[in-house]
């Protein structure tokens, strides 16, 4: 974890070419150090932040006064940190009859703020517990006690986030649970500065807030690449055999490897891709997955399994090519510091945690890194491993064909084409936040944004699914068309999952966009390419699809006429849903 001093140094870096963010920070405690740390972490991750730091203890005034600096700032992200101490002060000074209303009153205010700032993402810190020992343990049975109200408030905040799309929770309560209140809170510093977090822990708190921002901006980890011997189990499978490796729920180190695998399985079920990269023979490496009774992970849980005697750098590059995701979305876990060092040196974009020597410490160490922050979750995430296994099978199948058209015909591809619907809005919002490579303009949307666009008469929306003989990829493409004038549709967003590249989907989508335009009386479609660090893949897409570049424009604009357009050749059967 970087220190506040190190983060402060980041502010001296040249960030002129970094993407720009507007972040507001409001608190009823001193926020100067927190603001510095947040800005430093954003620079560390490639963002230039314009920060509005509200005056001390002006949360309500800044939020409720439409003439305030906060309202005029138009922040993309608004961070609220309101201390449990201030909440306790309000509780203590209120009438005893009001004790039971503390949580409900706070939730009502937060809900109102989310409504006022619909276009901003609200990052609201929850409330670390303070046991004031007025009732002792009996406070759990007294609904008017401060401890009871604090816990009720945190639970109600979680419930509120289920129904309010632009509300995210920074879990300070969990941070306190991990590190301990005595380490995080310094009474003498609080008394003299109104800071409710010790200086040493400011970077920890700030990183938790920034992790949420990064996930919304598409910087999420998608894949864990796993070594095997002494990483997934104790011992060396080639030497010890299946019966000799350490695994199981009994006492000893085997228990820790089993619990480590249980955590990895939960990640897989959340949508994180698991891969294996091991120096071993494949037959031997697979034996525990097939035959060990205490093995939690099985081969079906592994998207790509590579076990050979090649370097791990080479094999990680092979995995990246198969998955077609960025190296910076990968994490490599290996007990061997030498192997870790080689990967760090040769593929610096891959995150390589320095696992502790003691395997019993693996989980607590990885918990502390918070590597898997996300801003979205949908049921489609459950099938991600299956989809990537199918992708690998397609590549093997393709190698048996000499002619690409014959291969594409043999896939029996089908695509559902539909305007946005309530069922798919979470997945659509998720794709806009995660898609980086095939994304022409890289605009991020919340579920609230997608709902607004779906109901607007000024937009036409389409999503596309894709299935084939190997399986169903689910919803893989999103297009948002804005009615620019009576003649023109503007492609505000066109993004697609990279796992379906080179299968004719781009041509299929364009054929359908032309149909949409013609059906609605539009004569041309205008597209724009806005370059980012990751979307060079689609730089020439519009030209490749037959668009003409519009001259004398400040950005790369292209247009195509709907008149005399001939459908591009592809081998995908359209299945209409509603459009």
C-alpha positions in Angstrom: 0.0 0.0 0.0 1.4 3.4 -1.0 1.9 6.0 1.7 0.2 9.4 1.6 3.7 10.9 0.8 4.1 8.7 -2.2 0.6 9.5 -3.5 1.3 13.2 -3.0 4.3 12.9 -5.4 1.9 11.6 -8.1 0.3 15.0 -8.2 3.6 16.4 -9.8 3.4 14.0 -12.8 2.4 15.2 -16.2 -1.3 14.1 -16.6 -2.2 16.3 -19.6 -2.8 13.2 -21.8 -4.8 11.3 -19.1 -8.6 11.0 -19.3 -10.3 13.7 -17.2 -12.6 13.1 -14.3 -14.7 15.5 -12.1 -14.9 14.3 -8.5 -16.6 16.1 -5.6 -15.8 15.2 -2.0 -18.1 16.2 0.9 -17.8 15.4 4.5 -18.6 16.4 8.1 -15.0 15.6 8.9 -11.7 17.1 7.6 -11.1 15.8 4.1 -7.9 17.5 2.9 -5.6 14.5 3.3 -8.3 12.2 1.8 -8.7 14.5 -1.2 -4.9 14.4 -1.8 -4.9 10.6 -1.6 -7.9 10.2 -3.9 -6.2 12.4 -6.5 -2.9 10.5 -6.1 -4.6 7.1 -6.6 -6.4 8.4 -9.7 -3.1 9.6 -11.2 -1.5 6.2 -10.3 -4.2 4.6 -12.4 -4.0 6.9 -15.4 -6.7 9.5 -14.7 -6.5 13.3 -14.3 -8.9 14.4 -11.6 -10.5 17.8 -11.2 -11.5 17.9 -7.5 -14.2 19.9 -5.8 -13.7 19.7 -2.0 -16.7 21.1 -0.2 -16.2 23.3 2.8 -16.0 21.5 6.1 -19.3 20.1 7.4 -21.4 21.6 4.6 -22.9 18.4 3.2 -26.6 19.3 3.5 -26.2 22.9 2.4 -24.1 21.9 -0.7 -26.6 19.2 -1.7 -29.9 20.9 -1.0 -29.0 24.4 -2.2 -29.4 24.6 -6.0 -27.1 27.6 -6.1 -24.2 25.9 -4.3 -20.8 25.2 -5.7 -21.5 21.5 -5.8 -24.5 22.0 -8.2 -22.5 24.2 -10.6 -19.5 21.8 -10.5 -21.4 19.0 -12.4 -19.4 16.2 -10.8 -19.3 12.7 -12.4 -18.7 11.2 -9.0 -19.8 12.6 -5.6 -18.1 11.1 -2.6 -19.8 11.4 0.8 -18.0 10.6 4.0 -20.0 11.3 7.1 -18.6 10.1 10.3 -20.2 7.8 12.9 -18.9 10.2 15.5 -21.0 13.1 14.1 -23.9 10.7 13.8 -23.5 9.8 17.5 -23.3 13.5 18.4 -26.6 14.1 16.6 -28.1 11.1 18.3 -26.9 12.1 21.8 -28.3 15.6 21.5 -31.7 14.7 20.1 -34.8 14.0 22.1 -35.0 10.4 23.4 -38.2 9.9 21.4 -36.2 10.5 18.2 -33.6 7.8 18.8 -35.6 5.3 16.8 -35.7 7.5 13.8 -32.0 8.1 13.3 -31.4 5.5 10.6 -34.6 6.3 8.7 -33.8 10.1 8.6 -30.3 9.5 7.3 -31.6 7.1 4.6 -34.2 9.6 3.5 -31.5 12.3 3.1 -29.2 10.0 1.1 -32.2 8.9 -1.1 -33.0 12.6 -1.8 -29.4 13.3 -2.8 -29.4 10.5 -5.3 -32.5 11.9 -6.8 -31.1 15.4 -7.0 -27.9 14.3 -8.6 -29.3 11.7 -11.0 -26.5 12.2 -13.5 -23.7 11.7 -11.0 -22.5 8.5 -9.4 -22.9 8.8 -5.6 -20.3 7.0 -3.6 -21.6 7.0 0.0 -19.4 5.7 2.8 -21.2 3.5 5.3 -20.8 3.9 9.0 -18.2 1.9 11.0 -19.7 0.9 14.3 -19.1 2.6 17.6 -20.2 0.7 20.6 -20.8 3.4 23.2 -21.3 0.8 25.9 -24.5 2.4 27.1 -26.3 -1.0 27.1 -23.4 -3.4 26.6 -24.3 -6.4 24.5 -28.0 -5.7 25.4 -27.8 -2.9 22.8 -28.6 -5.6 20.2 -32.1 -6.0 21.7 -32.8 -2.3 22.1 -33.9 -0.7 18.8 -33.3 2.8 20.1 -29.7 2.2 21.0 -27.0 3.8 18.9 -25.4 0.5 18.0 -28.7 -0.9 16.8 -29.4 2.3 14.8 -26.0 2.2 13.2 -26.4 -1.4 12.1 -29.9 -0.6 10.8 -28.6 2.3 8.9 -25.9 0.3 7.2 -28.4 -2.5 6.2 -30.9 0.1 5.0 -28.1 1.7 2.9 -27.5 -1.6 1.2 -31.2 -2.0 0.6 -31.4 1.5 -0.9 -28.5 0.7 -3.3 -30.6 -2.1 -4.7 -33.2 0.3 -6.0 -31.1 3.4 -6.8 -28.9 2.8 -9.8 -26.5 5.7 -9.2 -25.7 4.8 -5.5 -22.5 2.9 -4.7 -21.3 2.1 -1.2 -17.8 2.5 0.1 -17.6 -0.1 2.8 -15.7 1.6 5.6 -17.3 -0.8 8.0 -15.6 -3.8 6.4 -12.2 -1.9 6.4 -12.6 -1.3 10.1 -13.5 -4.9 10.7 -10.3 -6.0 8.9 -7.8 -3.6 10.5 -9.4 -2.8 13.8 -10.9 0.4 15.1 -7.8 1.1 17.3 -5.6 1.3 14.3 -7.8 3.3 12.0 -9.2 5.8 14.5 -6.8 8.1 16.5 -8.8 10.0 19.2 -6.0 12.6 19.6 -5.9 13.4 15.9 -9.7 13.6 15.8 -9.8 16.0 18.7 -7.3 18.3 17.1 -8.1 18.1 13.4 -11.6 16.6 13.0 -10.1 13.7 11.0 -11.9 10.5 11.7 -9.1 8.4 10.1 -5.5 8.2 11.2 -3.0 9.6 8.6 -1.5 6.1 8.0 -4.9 4.8 6.9 -6.0 7.6 4.7 -4.5 5.8 1.6 -6.4 2.7 2.4 -9.7 4.5 2.6 -9.0 6.6 -0.5 -8.1 3.5 -2.5 -11.4 1.9 -1.6 -13.2 4.9 -3.0 -11.0 5.1 -6.1 -11.4 1.3 -6.8 -15.2 2.0 -7.2 -14.5 4.8 -9.7 -12.0 2.7 -11.7 -14.5 -0.2 -11.9 -17.2 2.2 -13.3 -14.6 3.5 -15.8 -14.0 0.0 -17.1 -10.8 -0.9 -15.2 -11.9 -4.2 -13.8 -10.0 -7.5 -13.4 -11.6 -10.3 -15.5 -9.2 -13.2 -15.2 -7.1 -15.1 -12.6 -4.3 -17.2 -14.0 -3.2 -19.9 -11.5 -0.1 -21.9 -10.9 -0.8 -25.3 -9.4 1.9 -26.8 -7.1 2.0 -25.1 -3.8 -0.5 -22.5 -5.0 -3.7 -24.5 -5.5 -2.5 -27.4 -3.3 0.4 -28.2 -1.0 3.1 -30.3 -2.6 4.2 -31.2 -6.1 1.8 -33.4 -8.0 4.6 -34.9 -10.2 6.5 -36.0 -7.1 3.8 -36.6 -4.5 1.0 -38.0 -6.6 -2.7 -37.4 -6.1 -2.8 -39.0 -2.7 0.3 -37.1 -1.5 -0.8 -33.5 -2.1 -2.2 -31.4 0.8 -5.9 -30.7 0.5 -9.0 -31.1 2.7 -11.0 -29.8 5.6 -9.1 -31.3 8.4 -6.4 -29.6 10.5 -3.2 -28.5 8.8 -2.1 -26.6 5.8 -4.4 -28.6 3.4 -7.3 -26.8 5.0 -6.0 -23.4 3.8 -5.5 -24.6 0.2 -9.1 -25.9 0.2 -10.5 -22.6 1.5 -8.4 -20.8 -1.1 -10.0 -22.9 -3.8 -13.4 -22.2 -2.3 -12.8 -18.5 -2.7 -11.6 -18.9 -6.3 -14.8 -20.9 -7.0 -16.9 -17.9 -5.7 -14.9 -15.6 -8.0 -15.7 -17.9 -10.9 -19.4 -18.0 -10.1 -19.2 -14.2 -10.0 -17.9 -14.1 -13.5 -14.1 -14.0 -13.1 -12.4 -16.3 -15.6 -10.1 -18.9 -14.1 -7.1 -20.3 -16.1 -4.3 -22.6 -15.3 -0.6 -22.0 -16.3 1.6 -24.7 -14.9 5.1 -26.1 -15.7 4.0 -29.7 -15.8 2.8 -32.4 -18.2 -0.9 -31.8 -18.9 -1.9 -35.3 -18.0 -0.2 -35.2 -14.6 -1.5 -31.6 -13.9 -5.1 -32.6 -14.5 -5.1 -35.6 -12.1 -6.1 -33.7 -8.9 -9.0 -32.0 -10.8 -10.2 -35.4 -12.0 -9.5 -37.7 -9.0 -8.8 -35.9 -5.7 -12.0 -36.1 -3.5 -11.2 -32.8 -1.7 -10.5 -30.8 -4.9 -13.0 -27.9 -4.9 -12.1 -26.7 -8.4 -12.8 -29.0 -11.3 -11.9 -28.9 -15.0 -15.3 -27.4 -15.8 -14.3 -24.4 -13.7 -11.2 -23.7 -15.8 -11.6 -21.7 -19.0 -8.1 -22.4 -20.4 -5.8 -25.1 -19.0 -2.2 -24.9 -20.1 0.4 -27.3 -18.6 3.7 -27.7 -20.4 7.3 -26.9 -20.0 7.3 -23.6 -21.8 7.9 -20.3 -20.0 5.0 -18.9 -18.1 5.4 -15.7 -20.0 4.8 -17.5 -23.3 1.8 -19.4 -21.8 0.2 -16.3 -20.4 0.5 -14.7 -23.8 -1.2 -17.7 -25.3 -4.0 -17.4 -22.7 -4.4 -13.7 -23.6 -4.7 -14.5 -27.3 -7.4 -17.2 -26.6 -9.4 -15.0 -24.3 -8.8 -11.8 -26.3 -8.8 -9.6 -23.2 -6.3 -7.0 -22.1 -3.2 -8.0 -20.0 -4.2 -5.3 -17.5 -7.4 -7.2 -16.7 -5.4 -10.3 -15.7 -4.0 -11.5 -12.3 -1.3 -14.1 -12.0 -1.0 -16.1 -8.8 2.1 -18.2 -8.2 4.0 -19.2 -5.1 7.4 -19.0 -6.8 8.9 -15.5 -6.5 11.2 -16.2 -9.5 8.3 -17.0 -11.8 6.5 -13.9 -10.5 9.5 -11.7 -11.2 9.8 -13.0 -14.8 6.1 -12.2 -15.5 6.4 -8.8 -13.9 9.4 -7.9 -16.0 8.1 -9.2 -19.4 4.3 -8.4 -19.1 4.2 -5.5 -16.6 0.5 -4.9 -17.3 -0.5 -8.2 -15.6 -1.1 -7.8 -11.8 1.2 -10.2 -10.0 0.6 -10.2 -6.2 3.6 -11.2 -4.0 1.9 -14.1 -2.2 3.2 -14.7 1.3 5.5 -17.6 2.0 3.0 -19.1 4.4 -0.1 -20.4 2.4 -2.3 -19.8 5.4 -1.8 -16.1 4.7 -2.9 -16.2 1.0 -6.5 -15.3 1.5 -6.1 -12.5 4.0 -3.4 -11.0 1.9 -5.5 -11.2 -1.3 -8.6 -9.8 0.5 -6.6 -6.7 1.5 -5.7 -6.0 -2.2 -9.4 -5.7 -3.2 -8.5 -6.8 -6.7 -12.1 -7.6 -7.8 -14.0 -4.4 -7.3 -17.0 -4.2 -9.6 -19.7 -1.8 -10.4 -22.2 -4.3 -11.9 -23.3 -7.9 -11.7 -25.8 -9.9 -13.8 -26.9 -13.5 -14.2 -25.0 -13.7 -17.4 -21.7 -13.6 -15.4 -22.4 -17.1 -14.2 -21.8 -18.5 -17.7 -18.6 -16.6 -18.5 -16.3 -19.6 -17.9 -18.5 -21.8 -20.1 -18.4 -19.2 -22.8 -14.7 -18.9 -22.9 -14.2 -22.7 -22.9 -16.5 -22.8 -25.9 -14.4 -20.1 -27.5 -11.3 -22.2 -27.1 -13.1 -25.2 -28.7 -14.1 -23.0 -31.7 -10.5 -22.1 -32.3 -9.5 -25.7 -32.3 -12.4 -26.5 -34.6 -11.5 -23.6 -37.0 -8.0 -25.0 -37.5 -9.6 -28.0 -39.3 -10.9 -25.7 -42.1 -8.9 -24.3 -45.0 -11.7 -21.8 -46.0 -13.0 -19.2 -43.5 -16.4 -19.0 -45.1 -16.9 -22.8 -44.8 -15.9 -22.5 -41.1 -18.4 -19.7 -40.5 -21.2 -21.5 -42.3 -20.6 -24.6 -40.2 -21.1 -22.7 -36.9 -24.8 -22.3 -37.5 -24.8 -18.9 -35.9 -28.0 -17.2 -34.8 -28.5 -13.7 -33.3 -31.5 -12.2 -31.5 -31.9 -8.6 -32.4 -34.0 -6.4 -30.1 -34.4 -2.9 -28.7 -33.4 -2.6 -25.0 -35.7 -4.2 -22.5 -36.0 -4.2 -18.7 -34.6 -7.8 -18.4 -31.3 -6.9 -20.2 -30.6 -3.4 -18.9 -28.2 -4.6 -16.1 -26.2 -6.6 -18.7 -26.2 -3.7 -21.2 -25.0 -1.2 -18.5 -22.3 -3.7 -17.5 -21.0 -4.1 -21.1 -20.7 -0.3 -21.4 -18.6 -0.2 -18.3 -16.4 -3.2 -19.1 -15.9 -3.1 -22.9 -12.7 -1.3 -23.9 -11.3 -2.7 -27.1 -14.3 -2.9 -29.4 -15.8 0.3 -28.3 -16.0 3.2 -30.8 -16.6 6.0 -28.4 -16.1 4.4 -24.9 -19.0 6.1 -23.1 -19.9 4.5 -19.8 -23.5 4.3 -18.7 -25.2 3.4 -15.5 -28.5 1.4 -15.4 -30.3 4.7 -14.8 -28.7 6.1 -18.0 -29.8 3.1 -20.0 -33.3 3.3 -18.6 -33.5 7.0 -19.6 -32.2 6.3 -23.1 -34.6 3.4 -23.6 -37.6 5.5 -22.8 -36.5 8.5 -24.8 -38.1 9.3 -28.2 -34.7 10.7 -29.4 -32.9 7.4 -29.4 -33.2 4.0 -31.1 -31.5 1.1 -29.3 -30.5 -2.4 -30.3 -28.8 -5.2 -28.6 -27.5 -8.4 -30.2 -27.0 -11.9 -28.9 -25.0 -14.7 -30.6 -25.2 -18.4 -30.3 -23.7 -21.2 -32.4 -23.1 -25.0 -32.5 -20.8 -24.7 -29.5 -23.0 -22.7 -27.2 -24.7 -19.4 -26.4 -22.5 -16.3 -26.0 -25.5 -14.3 -24.6 -25.8 -10.5 -25.2 -22.6 -9.5 -26.9 -23.3 -6.2 -28.7 -24.9 -2.9 -27.9 -25.8 0.0 -30.2 -27.3 3.3 -29.3 -28.5 5.5 -32.2 -29.4 9.2 -31.6 -31.7 11.0 -33.9 -29.5 13.8 -35.0 -31.9 15.4 -37.5 -34.7 14.2 -39.8 -32.2 12.7 -42.2 -29.5 11.3 -39.9 -28.8 8.8 -37.2 -25.7 9.2 -35.1 -24.1 6.1 -33.5 -23.6 7.3 -30.0 -22.4 3.9 -28.8 -21.3 0.8 -30.6 -19.5 -1.8 -28.6 -19.1 -5.5 -28.8 -17.5 -8.3 -26.8 -14.2 -9.3 -28.2 -14.8 -13.0 -27.8 -17.0 -12.9 -31.0 -14.6 -11.1 -33.2 -13.8 -12.5 -36.7 -17.2 -14.2 -37.1 -18.9 -11.6 -39.3 -20.8 -9.9 -36.4 -19.6 -6.4 -37.5 -21.2 -6.8 -40.9 -24.3 -8.3 -39.4 -24.7 -5.4 -37.1 -24.3 -2.9 -39.9 -26.9 -4.7 -42.0 -29.3 -4.3 -39.2 -28.5 -0.7 -38.5 -29.2 0.1 -42.1 -32.5 -1.7 -41.9 -33.4 0.3 -38.7 -32.5 3.6 -40.5 -34.6 2.7 -43.6 -37.6 1.6 -41.5 -37.6 4.9 -39.7 -37.1 7.1 -42.8 -33.4 8.1 -42.2 -31.1 8.6 -45.2 -27.7 8.2 -43.6 -25.9 6.9 -40.5 -23.0 8.9 -39.0 -20.3 7.2 -36.9 -17.5 8.6 -34.8 -14.3 7.0 -33.6 -12.8 8.5 -30.4 -9.4 7.0 -29.7 -8.5 5.7 -26.2 -5.5 3.7 -24.9 -7.3 0.4 -25.6 -9.6 0.8 -28.6 -7.1 0.9 -31.5 -8.7 -2.4 -32.6 -11.6 -0.5 -34.1 -9.7 2.5 -35.5 -10.4 1.5 -39.1 -13.8 -0.2 -38.6 -16.0 2.4 -40.3 -13.7 2.6 -43.4 -13.6 -1.2 -43.5 -17.4 -1.3 -43.5 -17.8 1.2 -46.3 -18.3 4.4 -44.5 -16.9 7.6 -46.0 -14.8 9.9 -43.8 -16.3 13.4 -43.4 -13.6 16.0 -44.1 -12.7 19.0 -42.1 -13.9 17.6 -38.7 -12.2 17.9 -35.3 -12.8 14.2 -34.7 -12.9 11.2 -36.9 -16.4 11.3 -38.3 -17.8 8.9 -41.0 -21.1 8.5 -42.8 -22.8 5.9 -44.9 -25.9 6.4 -47.1 -28.8 4.0 -46.7 -29.7 4.4 -50.4 -28.5 1.6 -52.6 -26.9 -0.2 -49.7 -26.3 -3.9 -50.3 -26.3 -6.2 -47.3 -22.7 -7.3 -46.4 -22.0 -11.0 -46.6 -22.2 -12.9 -43.3 -23.5 -16.2 -42.1 -25.6 -15.3 -39.1 -29.4 -15.9 -39.0 -31.4 -13.1 -37.5 -34.0 -13.9 -34.9 -36.4 -11.0 -34.3 -37.5 -10.3 -30.8 -39.2 -6.9 -31.2 -37.2 -5.1 -33.8 
